[in-house]
């Protein structure tokens, strides 16, 4: 009986060892590059993701930053083709660049966006049905030029992933959001407790070997981010997974609650919002309050980030930020330097653009205003 027991234990041990030995182990691959394009004039969002000749553009900032976005695309996208254009939601600081020439000179192969008809009586470029219709017209023009198109619900009904390089374990996984709407629906409506399109932001994770790039648009920490946690609870449970997170909603007060940060466990966070003129030299920096432009990144959100992740970057400090990973080793970061100046705290001295182009937010002079 003892011999039989020892044999079974030995057999189980071998099976366990074999399971460990057959777990996938990755070798470094080709570079995956993520560029957070600086918003030079108005807060907004535009991120360029590149792997070989495959280029993804997520949002296009505001009209005011269209020229700079187009300049970055011309410098980085050699084949003049955006293979995937993701438009997260119909706010002017995410669609404006498309309307003002950000994509001039470029072909678009595929578009995935929020899908629904946005019906609002707002009178600004953030919440305005007529302004959004201009984007819809531009989208129609791109489709006429050969781009394929689906709203996010229709896209996910076809496939919940896009295999960019299956042989090298690079895929895009759409994040399921209970606030997504179909192409035949009008938003807002009674099916959602919020009338803010932020909660409908098209979101995804780019999975490349051990590294994961989380893109959540302007999702807030109650509705949309809650959907991610509920629908993908175990997505980042593997201890080998490493996460680069684009801070949602420009790191406003409603973004990235503790539960969200604990869910995705970011090793690096970056965010996009402009260093607007009101806080640039020769003016003294004043952060403002609430959710206004003077408080992106928001003070409470910065505190939450600091408790979780020291590697936090803002393109308002660094300028265009580029992250590069081979999928296995540490991710590298480099900035090109911002377009605008600000004063050091309690000083008339200007903080150095050159000295701060590669620093974390917490090591910048700007962070001192948050203390």
C-alpha positions as CSV (number, residue, x, y, z in Angstrom):
1,X,0.0,0.0,0.0
2,X,2.8,2.4,0.9
3,X,4.6,1.6,-2.4
4,X,1.4,2.3,-4.3
5,X,0.9,5.6,-2.5
6,X,4.5,6.7,-3.2
7,X,4.1,5.8,-6.9
8,X,1.0,8.0,-7.1
9,X,2.7,10.9,-5.4
10,X,5.7,10.5,-7.6
11,X,3.4,10.4,-10.7
12,X,1.6,13.6,-9.6
13,X,4.9,15.3,-9.0
14,X,6.1,14.5,-12.5
15,X,2.8,15.7,-14.0
16,X,3.1,19.0,-12.0
17,X,6.7,19.4,-13.2
18,X,5.7,18.7,-16.8
19,X,3.0,21.3,-16.6
20,X,5.5,23.9,-15.3
21,X,7.9,22.9,-18.0
22,X,5.3,23.2,-20.8
23,X,4.1,26.7,-19.7
24,X,4.8,29.2,-22.5
25,X,8.1,31.0,-22.1
26,X,8.6,34.0,-24.4
27,X,11.7,35.2,-26.2
28,X,12.2,38.9,-27.0
29,X,10.5,40.0,-30.2
30,X,10.5,42.9,-32.6
31,X,9.9,46.3,-31.1
32,X,6.4,47.4,-30.2
33,X,6.3,51.2,-30.0
34,X,3.7,53.4,-28.3
35,X,3.8,57.2,-28.8
36,X,1.7,59.5,-26.7
37,X,1.5,62.6,-28.9
38,X,1.8,65.9,-27.0
39,X,-1.3,68.0,-26.8
40,X,0.3,71.4,-27.4
41,X,-2.8,73.7,-27.2
42,X,-5.9,72.0,-25.8
43,X,-6.3,69.0,-23.6
44,X,-7.0,65.9,-25.7
45,X,-5.8,62.5,-26.6
46,X,-4.0,60.9,-29.5
47,X,-1.8,57.7,-29.3
48,X,0.1,56.1,-32.1
49,X,1.0,52.4,-31.7
50,X,3.4,50.7,-34.2
51,X,4.7,47.2,-34.8
52,X,6.6,46.7,-38.0
53,X,4.5,48.3,-40.7
54,X,1.3,48.0,-38.7
55,X,0.1,51.3,-37.4
56,X,-2.8,52.0,-35.0
57,X,-4.0,55.5,-34.2
58,X,-6.2,55.9,-31.2
59,X,-8.1,59.3,-31.3
60,X,-6.9,62.5,-32.9
61,X,-6.9,65.2,-30.2
62,X,-8.6,68.5,-30.8
63,X,-8.6,70.7,-33.9
64,X,-6.0,72.9,-32.3
65,X,-3.4,70.0,-32.2
66,X,-4.2,68.6,-35.7
67,X,-1.0,70.0,-37.3
68,X,1.3,68.5,-34.6
69,X,-0.4,65.1,-34.8
70,X,0.0,65.2,-38.6
71,X,3.7,66.1,-38.2
72,X,4.2,63.1,-35.9
73,X,2.5,60.8,-38.3
74,X,4.6,62.0,-41.2
75,X,7.8,61.4,-39.1
76,X,6.8,57.9,-38.0
77,X,4.4,56.2,-40.4
78,X,6.6,55.6,-43.5
79,X,4.0,53.8,-45.6
80,X,1.4,56.6,-45.1
81,X,-1.2,54.1,-44.0
82,X,-3.1,53.9,-40.7
83,X,-4.0,50.2,-40.5
84,X,-6.5,50.7,-37.7
85,X,-8.1,53.9,-36.6
86,X,-9.8,53.7,-33.2
87,X,-12.1,56.6,-32.3
88,X,-13.1,56.0,-28.7
89,X,-16.1,58.4,-28.3
90,X,-17.6,61.5,-29.9
91,X,-16.0,64.3,-27.9
92,X,-14.2,67.1,-29.6
93,X,-10.9,66.5,-27.9
94,X,-10.8,63.1,-29.5
95,X,-12.3,63.6,-32.9
96,X,-11.3,67.2,-33.6
97,X,-7.9,66.4,-35.2
98,X,-9.5,64.3,-37.8
99,X,-11.7,67.3,-38.8
100,X,-8.7,69.6,-39.1
101,X,-6.2,67.7,-41.2
102,X,-4.5,65.3,-38.7
103,X,-4.8,62.5,-41.3
104,X,-4.0,64.6,-44.4
105,X,-1.8,62.5,-46.7
106,X,-2.7,59.2,-45.0
107,X,-4.8,56.2,-46.0
108,X,-6.9,54.4,-43.4
109,X,-7.5,50.7,-43.8
110,X,-10.0,50.1,-40.9
111,X,-12.0,52.2,-38.6
112,X,-13.6,51.0,-35.3
113,X,-15.5,53.6,-33.2
114,X,-18.3,54.1,-30.7
115,X,-20.9,53.4,-33.4
116,X,-24.1,55.1,-32.2
117,X,-25.7,58.4,-33.1
118,X,-24.8,61.1,-30.6
119,X,-27.8,63.3,-29.9
120,X,-27.1,66.3,-27.6
121,X,-28.0,69.9,-27.4
122,X,-24.6,71.0,-26.2
123,X,-23.2,74.2,-27.8
124,X,-19.5,73.5,-27.6
125,X,-17.1,71.2,-29.5
126,X,-17.1,68.7,-26.6
127,X,-20.8,68.1,-26.6
128,X,-22.4,69.1,-29.9
129,X,-24.4,66.9,-32.3
130,X,-23.7,69.1,-35.4
131,X,-19.9,69.0,-34.7
132,X,-20.0,65.2,-34.3
133,X,-21.9,65.0,-37.6
134,X,-18.8,66.5,-39.2
135,X,-16.8,63.6,-37.9
136,X,-19.5,61.2,-39.3
137,X,-19.2,62.8,-42.7
138,X,-15.4,62.5,-42.5
139,X,-15.7,58.9,-41.6
140,X,-18.0,58.3,-44.6
141,X,-15.3,59.9,-46.8
142,X,-12.7,57.5,-45.4
143,X,-15.0,54.6,-46.0
144,X,-15.6,55.8,-49.6
145,X,-11.8,55.8,-49.9
146,X,-11.5,52.1,-49.1
147,X,-11.6,51.9,-45.3
148,X,-13.7,49.2,-43.7
149,X,-15.9,50.2,-40.7
150,X,-17.7,48.8,-37.7
151,X,-19.0,50.3,-34.5
152,X,-17.5,48.5,-31.5
153,X,-20.5,46.3,-30.8
154,X,-20.6,45.1,-34.4
155,X,-16.8,44.6,-34.4
156,X,-17.0,42.5,-31.3
157,X,-19.8,40.4,-32.7
158,X,-17.4,39.5,-35.5
159,X,-14.4,38.9,-33.3
160,X,-13.3,40.0,-29.9
161,X,-9.6,40.1,-30.9
162,X,-7.4,41.1,-33.8
163,X,-4.3,39.0,-34.4
164,X,-1.7,41.5,-35.5
165,X,1.1,39.0,-35.5
166,X,-0.2,35.6,-34.3
167,X,3.2,33.8,-34.7
168,X,4.8,36.3,-32.3
169,X,1.9,36.6,-29.8
170,X,0.7,40.1,-30.6
171,X,-3.0,40.6,-30.5
172,X,-5.5,43.3,-29.7
173,X,-8.3,42.3,-27.3
174,X,-11.4,44.5,-27.1
175,X,-12.5,45.1,-23.6
176,X,-16.2,44.4,-23.0
177,X,-18.1,47.3,-21.7
178,X,-21.7,47.2,-20.7
179,X,-22.1,50.8,-21.9
180,X,-21.3,50.0,-25.6
181,X,-24.1,50.9,-28.1
182,X,-24.9,49.6,-31.6
183,X,-24.8,51.4,-34.9
184,X,-28.6,51.7,-35.0
185,X,-28.9,53.2,-31.5
186,X,-29.1,56.8,-30.3
187,X,-27.1,58.0,-27.2
188,X,-28.0,59.1,-24.6
189,X,-31.0,57.0,-23.8
190,X,-32.6,55.3,-20.8
191,X,-30.6,52.2,-21.2
192,X,-27.6,53.9,-19.5
193,X,-27.6,55.9,-16.3
194,X,-25.1,58.4,-17.7
195,X,-25.5,60.8,-20.6
196,X,-21.8,61.3,-20.9
197,X,-20.2,59.6,-23.8
198,X,-17.0,59.0,-21.8
199,X,-18.6,55.9,-20.3
200,X,-19.0,54.4,-23.9
201,X,-15.3,54.8,-24.7
202,X,-14.0,52.0,-27.0
203,X,-11.3,50.2,-25.0
204,X,-8.8,47.5,-25.6
205,X,-5.7,45.7,-24.3
206,X,-2.8,45.2,-26.7
207,X,-1.2,41.9,-25.6
208,X,2.4,41.3,-26.6
209,X,4.2,38.4,-24.9
210,X,4.5,39.5,-21.2
211,X,3.6,43.1,-21.8
212,X,0.0,44.5,-22.0
213,X,-0.9,48.0,-23.1
214,X,-4.3,49.1,-21.7
215,X,-6.2,51.8,-23.6
216,X,-9.4,52.9,-22.0
217,X,-10.3,56.2,-23.6
218,X,-12.1,58.5,-21.3
219,X,-13.6,55.7,-19.2
220,X,-14.6,56.7,-15.7
221,X,-14.1,54.6,-12.6
222,X,-17.8,53.8,-11.9
223,X,-19.6,52.6,-15.1
224,X,-17.1,51.8,-17.9
225,X,-14.1,50.8,-15.7
226,X,-16.5,48.8,-13.6
227,X,-17.5,46.8,-16.7
228,X,-13.8,46.0,-17.4
229,X,-13.3,44.6,-13.9
230,X,-16.5,42.6,-14.0
231,X,-16.1,41.2,-17.5
232,X,-12.3,40.6,-17.4
233,X,-11.7,40.0,-13.7
234,X,-8.8,37.6,-14.2
235,X,-7.1,39.2,-17.2
236,X,-4.0,40.4,-15.3
237,X,-3.8,37.7,-12.6
238,X,-0.7,36.1,-14.2
239,X,2.2,37.3,-12.1
240,X,4.4,37.5,-15.3
241,X,2.1,40.0,-16.9
242,X,3.4,43.6,-17.1
243,X,1.2,46.5,-17.8
244,X,1.6,49.9,-19.5
245,X,-1.6,51.9,-18.8
246,X,-2.8,55.0,-20.6
247,X,-4.4,57.0,-17.8
248,X,-8.1,57.2,-18.6
249,X,-9.8,60.6,-19.1
250,X,-6.6,62.6,-18.9
251,X,-6.2,61.5,-15.3
252,X,-9.3,63.6,-14.2
253,X,-10.9,63.2,-10.8
254,X,-13.3,60.5,-12.0
255,X,-10.6,58.3,-13.6
256,X,-8.8,55.3,-12.3
257,X,-10.2,54.5,-8.9
258,X,-8.3,52.1,-6.5
259,X,-10.2,49.1,-7.7
260,X,-9.3,49.8,-11.3
261,X,-5.6,50.2,-10.5
262,X,-5.6,47.1,-8.5
263,X,-7.3,45.2,-11.3
264,X,-4.7,46.1,-14.0
265,X,-1.7,46.5,-11.7
266,X,0.2,49.0,-13.9
267,X,3.9,49.1,-13.9
268,X,4.0,52.3,-16.0
269,X,1.2,54.9,-16.5
270,X,1.1,57.8,-19.0
271,X,-1.5,60.4,-19.6
272,X,-2.3,63.0,-22.2
273,X,-3.5,66.6,-21.6
274,X,-2.2,69.9,-22.6
275,X,-0.2,72.3,-20.5
276,X,-2.6,75.1,-21.4
277,X,-1.7,78.8,-21.7
278,X,-3.3,79.7,-18.4
279,X,-0.6,77.8,-16.4
280,X,2.3,78.6,-18.7
281,X,5.1,81.1,-18.1
282,X,4.9,84.0,-17.5
283,X,1.8,83.0,-15.5
284,X,2.1,81.2,-12.2
285,X,0.8,77.7,-12.2
286,X,-2.7,77.4,-10.6
287,X,-4.2,74.0,-10.6
288,X,-7.8,75.0,-10.3
289,X,-10.4,72.7,-8.9
290,X,-12.8,70.0,-10.0
291,X,-12.6,68.6,-13.5
292,X,-11.6,71.7,-15.4
293,X,-8.5,71.9,-17.7
294,X,-6.4,73.4,-15.0
295,X,-6.6,70.1,-13.0
296,X,-5.6,67.5,-15.6
297,X,-3.9,65.5,-14.1
298,X,-6.1,65.8,-11.1
299,X,-4.6,66.1,-7.6
300,X,-6.6,63.2,-6.1
301,X,-5.9,61.0,-9.1
302,X,-2.1,61.8,-8.9
303,X,-2.2,60.6,-5.2
304,X,-3.9,57.4,-6.2
305,X,-1.3,56.8,-8.9
306,X,1.6,57.5,-6.5
307,X,0.3,54.9,-4.1
308,X,0.4,52.3,-6.9
309,X,3.0,53.3,-9.5
310,X,6.0,55.6,-9.4
311,X,6.6,55.4,-13.2
312,X,4.1,58.0,-14.2
313,X,4.5,60.2,-17.2
314,X,2.6,63.2,-18.6
315,X,3.2,64.5,-22.1
316,X,2.6,68.0,-20.8
317,X,6.0,67.7,-19.1
318,X,7.8,65.4,-21.5
319,X,6.4,66.4,-24.8
320,X,5.8,63.4,-27.2
321,X,6.5,60.3,-25.2
322,X,7.6,57.1,-26.8
323,X,7.6,53.7,-25.1
324,X,9.3,50.7,-26.7
325,X,9.1,47.0,-25.7
326,X,10.3,43.7,-27.1
327,X,7.5,42.0,-25.2
328,X,9.8,40.5,-22.5
329,X,12.4,43.0,-21.1
330,X,11.9,46.3,-19.4
331,X,10.1,48.9,-21.4
332,X,12.1,52.0,-22.4
333,X,10.8,55.6,-22.4
334,X,12.0,58.7,-24.2
335,X,10.5,62.1,-24.6
336,X,11.3,64.8,-27.1
337,X,10.7,67.9,-24.9
338,X,7.5,69.9,-24.5
339,X,6.4,72.9,-26.5
340,X,5.6,75.2,-23.6
341,X,7.3,76.6,-20.5
342,X,6.2,76.9,-16.9
343,X,7.7,78.4,-13.8
344,X,9.2,76.4,-11.0
345,X,7.2,76.6,-7.8
346,X,7.8,79.8,-5.8
347,X,10.2,81.0,-8.4
348,X,10.5,83.1,-11.5
349,X,12.9,80.5,-13.0
350,X,11.6,78.5,-15.9
351,X,11.7,74.7,-15.6
352,X,14.1,73.2,-18.2
353,X,12.4,71.4,-21.2
354,X,15.6,69.5,-21.9
355,X,16.2,68.3,-18.3
356,X,12.6,67.2,-18.0
357,X,12.0,65.4,-21.3
358,X,12.7,62.0,-19.8
359,X,11.7,62.4,-16.1
360,X,8.7,60.8,-14.4
361,X,6.0,63.2,-13.4
362,X,6.9,62.8,-9.7
363,X,10.5,63.9,-10.5
364,X,9.4,67.0,-12.4
365,X,9.3,70.5,-11.1
366,X,5.6,70.5,-12.0
367,X,4.8,67.8,-9.4
368,X,5.8,70.2,-6.6
369,X,2.6,72.1,-7.2
370,X,0.7,68.9,-6.1
371,X,2.3,68.8,-2.7
